[in-house]
Each structure stands twice: as structure tokens, then as C-alpha cells.
Amino acid sequence: MIKIVKKVVQLLMLCTFGLFATQSQATSRKTQNHEKEFTIKGKIKGLTNEEGGYALFGDQYPNGYKRVKVNMNKGKLSYKGTTETPTVIKLSFRNKNLSKTTTGGGYIPTNATTLMCVIYPGAQIKVSGKITDFIDAYPIDGGENDILKELNSKLHPVLNKSVNISLEIDKNKELTAKEVATLKKTQEELGTQAQNIRVEFLKKHASSVAGLWLMEDMLVRSQIKIEEVEVYLKGVDAKKYGELSYYKALKDRVKGYNSTKIGNVLNFKTKATLSGETFDIKDLRGKYVILDFWGTWCGACVKGMPGLMEFRNAHKDKVEVIAVNCGDSDERWRKSKFTTDYNWIHVKSDKGDNNLANKFNVQGYPTKIIVDPNGKIIKRHVGETPGFYEELMELMGLETAAKGEKFTIKATIEGLNSTEGSYYFEQKGKERGNWVKFPMQGNKVEYTGEVSEPTLIYLNFTDNRVKKYSNPYKTGYFMSQVSLLGFVAMPNKTITANGNATDYIEAYPAGDRENDLLAELNKQVHPLLNKVMNHSCKLGDRSLSDEDKKKIGKEINALNAKISEIKLQFVKENISSIIGLYTATGLLDNKITIDEAPSYFNKISSEYKNSMYYTKLMKRYNQLLEEKKNQANTAEGKDAPEIVTSETYSGNEFTLRSLRGKYVLIDFWGTWCGACIKGMPEMKAFHEKHANKLELLGIAAEKGGTDRWKSMIKNRGFNWHQILNGKDDKDFVKKFGVSAFPTKILVSPEGKIVLRYVGEDAEFYKKLYTLLK
């Protein structure tokens, strides 16, 4: 009995101890959280009951930041949170006065429209101030936030003035070129003033949270030299601030700068590869190596990827690429088409110890670091520029393409007010061209470039008045030739053009045969084409009745027919010219049939048969010949070619033969094809009614990766057989002679083609229903 009592007592003691331990642990966690707490309290005049967006920045978070919602109450701000380390945060508010929105719908981000403060364990931060057209409020706490206030109370009004000037230039289309120049000069002066404020602040407060945050921000924006950072860091209290993410990042960048100078041997080893296996750059000795720092969020990066791949593939025995992804989540990086479809070495830069952007001191994207076959760094290049690969070929001692000769375009277009011009530059023998941008002042165009042969160019401008918006809300526009300035760039020639910008560009080049011919054609075509574009824009008005739309459609068709007749007459008289060859290519299989084409080709003089436009014309002609042959082979009554592929949505191999016994409707489509997508619901509904007799097969001709294709199939419920068009024997678009989208081909249960149809309308389903009965 005594033994039993003892055991019961022991058990009670254990339970009590366990309960006490659990309570102690909970109390300990509460105590720890309390020690990490910070509070922000205050009031900002001009705010109502609105929600603030709260962002924490720092390496302690997987993506480099954390967003938390902050509720406002009539301008009163009260927030309590926790943080383990000091960091600078920004609070943004939904307030119309703070919206720095451009005419294109985007906005210009600036720190002046956020409330900035330093948070740290135990911080009690007070806020007071007001909103004008920026946040004139600066938190204080008797320490780190008072230091930050010293910076921002001087800097933010200056930044705000500069942004307002950018908005004035963007939105006020009545400004003259002289007025724009004056505003830009004022903006430059404000930039100098802001830079002086930053420099003076760092001289006093480099050893502070705000100072280290500012220093890293300036370094990334190229507002401070890395050598200056190195000097400042020597004066920072490392015991107090050494664990700060900003301090660590700056130390990494200084070390990265010193270790990646031109002439240094690059030692680079990492496990952050797609496979997780260790990669060592020493394994690539004997080849030139391009380290390309990029991100899917970087437009210039992804735009330049095809050109980089083209260069690497042209010299793959001598050149390799290491693509270093920065700023993307691991999942986004792995699923990106620029990872899955580009067969070079892929490496991931993350936060913390594997922050390769810091370790290589990458300050802009894309950044390319070039290493020679001996492992030495020979070049560092930031951005995407047209001449980069020519420089690279010369640096690597590779065979360079023939250099072009200079041309100059000079034009004055009254009524135009643009800050920039651009054009897509094509060269003979290259699959892709390059976009070239150049500065402008108002209505004056003056640009000197290089071409190796006479080249047709259309200049694009930033002036919204000559753009043709596709709907009344101005959220998208047609890239029409009437909003561009066209000319033929001639080697060693200056081309001039003068005219007006009304609701299109009425300016035409002159001075040589090619440009005189282009002017002759465009003076006839552009007024008509402008009417077509304006009519097309009207169709975006949702208030139009169906009858009004039909009437506008008839007018568009009549205008297009007239334009085609003018172009055809021009080609008959002037096919032996640059613009003649270019125009004839567009008329093939439309106004000029395949059978008629040779009679036109016979008129082309030998001097034009070396032109890239002749090459394009013949390529299009041969393509149409092949399409015609394939269309004949897949005409109604013919046996359907077999389809065998593993490139399927399901991941399983597909064969057309496996669907014998039912009708099969093959739908050639693409995610880029609006008409295709618009018709899918009707096709799906028809299939559901006749599923006992009919199978659907979607063949997608995708222009990029597969992510968008898979996503659209999943999200829109395109739950039938879906495969991708491929190359060679899996190029089903070519095999079936498809030249327009959507094209639908019906295959009988016995494998015979019984119907070919281009387009998407109710008439098709009437025919389909008749055949299935």
C-alpha cells in the first residue's frame, strides 16, 4: 500500500513538474517576443480610414522582405510588431495625393511617398506630420530614428520636386521643347542637391542603421563609388552594427569588387545549381565564360536572352554561359522558360551567404562578367547594348561580321513632342534584330547609325498623340506605320524628312531614289491607313451597337482593299527597289498569287538580288509553296498524316491513330491568338454535346516556353487532348499546311480528312453538326 502511495505521489510530482515546465516555456517565449517588440504610434494629417502597406526589408526573410498590413483610424497610426534585428522599413498609404502616376498607367516610386523608420527590439517610435503631395512626416525615438529624420526631412522634399517635374513633362503635352529643356535642367540641379544631402549625411552618420541603409541603396543606384564605401566602412562601429544585413552586404560588395577586378583570376564554386551538384568554374578552363546576372523581373535581361543564346550557339566550341539568377523565388526560377529552355549552366543567387549579386558587386541588371580561357576576368558589362557582341567578338578574337557604314536621319516634325526615339534594327544574315534608342528634344530627330546595306526603318516616338489606342480607356495601342516615321537608311547618306504630326505622322523622306519611292507610296497609303486605324479604335468602344460595328467593319474592309490595290500597282511598277521588295513580300498569297509570283520576280534586277529584302521575299515564297503542297496533301478526302509526340499536357505519349473509331477535331491554336481563345468555350460546349462521337485535339504553336500554355489549359478547363507543335517531323503546323489561326481540321473515324476550316464562327459548327449526324 505504501509503495502504491509513493508511486501516485511521484506521478503527481512529475505531472506538476511537466505543467510547470510547459508554463515556463510559454512564459519564456512571451518574454522573448516581448523583448523583440517595437511600437509605432502617432498621427498624420491628411490620412483618413485607409489601409497602409507595411514592408520589412532584410536578409532575415526568405524573399528579402516581408509585407504586413497596417490599419489606420482617421490618420492615427498604432502598430506593434516584433523584429530580431534593426532594419529600415517603409509604410505606404492609399492616398490620391501620393499617387505619382504616369499617362501610361504606371507610377514613379519615390521614398518621399512612404513613411520611413528604423525598427529594432524595444523601439518606441513616435510619428507626427502631414500629407501634402508627399509624406512630410518623420518618426523619432531619441536615437536611430532621429538620425534618419535628419536625412529624410532634407532629402524627401527635394526628391518630391524632382518626381513632380517628371510627371509634368510626361503629362503636359503643350510644353515646348525649350520648356522641357528648362525643366530637365532644374531636375538636374535637384539631383545634385539631393546627392549633396546624402554625402553630407554619410560624413556624419555612416556608423548608424540609417547610414548603412543609405550607403547600400546609393551603391546599388551607382550614386557612390565602391572605393568611398570601403573608406566609410572603416569608421563604422562593427561591434554595434556588424550583424546588420546592410553592413554585411556592403562588406560582401567591397570584397566582391576587389576580387572581380579586370585581370584577376576568378575563383567561383557553388552548389546552388539546378541539380544541386557542385559547379566549379575551373572546369570550364579553355573556354571563354560569360557570367550573366539576370532575373525574370528584369525586362532588359529577358529581352537579351535570345541574343546571348544566339551568340553562344554560334561559338559554342569556344564560349559557355553561366546564368546567375537574382531576385526570383526558387520555384519561379526553376519554372521559367529562360531556365528550362536555355541549355547552359544555371546558378541561383539567394540571400545571406549565397548572395552572389553582392559577392560579385552587381549593381545593375543584366550584368555580364567575361572570363578568358585562363580564368582571368577581361570585361564587365552592364545593360543590353547593340554593339556588345561585336565588342565581345573582337575581345575574344572571333571572326567579326562585316561592319556597317554610317547613315544619318534628320527630321523636323511640327506638332511632335518626344523625349526619345527608337527603332528595330535588322541586319542581313542575323535571325534577330536589335532595338536602338536615342534621345530627342521635342520635334527634332537627329540620329547617326550604321547599316551594311540600304535598310528600311520606321522610327517610333514617345508622343502619345500619334499613337492609335485600341480602346477608349487608352490601355493598349496599335503599333501602326502611320504613327511612325519611315525611311530607307542608306550607307554614307544623310536622309531628311519634314512634315507634321496631326493624329498621325505626315512626314516623308526625300533625296534619293529609295526614299523618294517610299515617300511616293506612303503619301498614298498613310492617309487611308490612318482612317483604318481610327475606325479600328472606334470598335473598342463597348457602347457601339452591333449594327454600328458592322458598318465600321465594312468601311475598314473597303479601305484595306483600296490600300492593297495601291500597293499592288506600286509593286508592278517598282518591284526593283527596297520598298518594292518589302511590299511584295506582304502581298504574296494575297494580291499576288503563288502562280503569278514568278512573273514579278523576273522584273527584279540583279543589283537587288543581294538585298536582305530579296532573301526575305524568296523565303516567304518558298514557305508558301511548301504550305500549298502540304495543304494539297491534307485536303478534304486525303488521309490525315500520323501524329506521334511526347510533348503533351498529360505527359503521356499521344498518337492520332489511338483515337480511331471517333471523329477527331484538330484545333490549331496558340495562347497568343485572341480569336482562338475566344472560340474555345463554344467548341467545348459543342464537344460536350457530342462526346460520344467526337474527340478534340488541341495543337498549340507556342512562341516561347510552355508555362503559359500549361497554365491556360489548367485555369480555363481546356480538358481535352493537348499537345505542342514541335520541329522537324513534329512540326504539325507545317505538316498540315496551316497558315492561319485558328485552323480546324476534322478527321473521320477511319482517319480521312473531311473538313478544313479557317477562323471561328457559327457557320463552322453548322457544317460540323451536319457531318456528325
Protein Blocks (a to p, Z undefined) as FASTA:
>chain_A
ZZmmmmmmmmmmmmmmmmmmmmmmmmmmmmmmmmmpccdedddehiacdddddddedjkb
mnopacdddddeehiacdddddfbdcddddddddfklmccdfkopacddfklpccdddde
hiacddedddfkbccddddehimmmmmmmmmmmmmmmmmmmmmmmmmmmmmmmbcfklmm
mmmmmmmmmmmmmmmmmmmmmmmmmpcfklmmmmmmmmmnopacfklmmmmmmmpcfklm
mmpmklmmmmmmmmmmmmmgghiacddddfkbfkopacdfklmgoiacddddddfklmkl
mmmmmmmmmmmmmmmmmgccddddehiafklmmmpmklmmmccddddddehjllmklmno
pabdcddddddfkopafbdcedjdfklmmmmmmmnopacdddddddddddddehiacfbd
cdddddehiabdcddddddehjaccdddddfbdcddddddfblklpccfbfnopaccddf
klpccddddehiacddddddfkbccdddehifklmmmmmmmmmmmmmmmmmmmmmmmmmp
mkbcfklmmmmmmmmmmmmmmmmmmmmmmmmmmmncfklmmmmmmmgoilmcfklmmmmm
mmpcfklmmpfklmmmmmmmmmmmmmmmmmmmmgghiacdddddfbdfkopacdfklmgo
iacddddddfklmklmmmmmmmmmmmmmmmmmpccddddddfbdfklmmmmmmmnopacc
dddddehjllmklmnopabdcddddddfkopafbdcedjdfklmmmmmmmmZZ
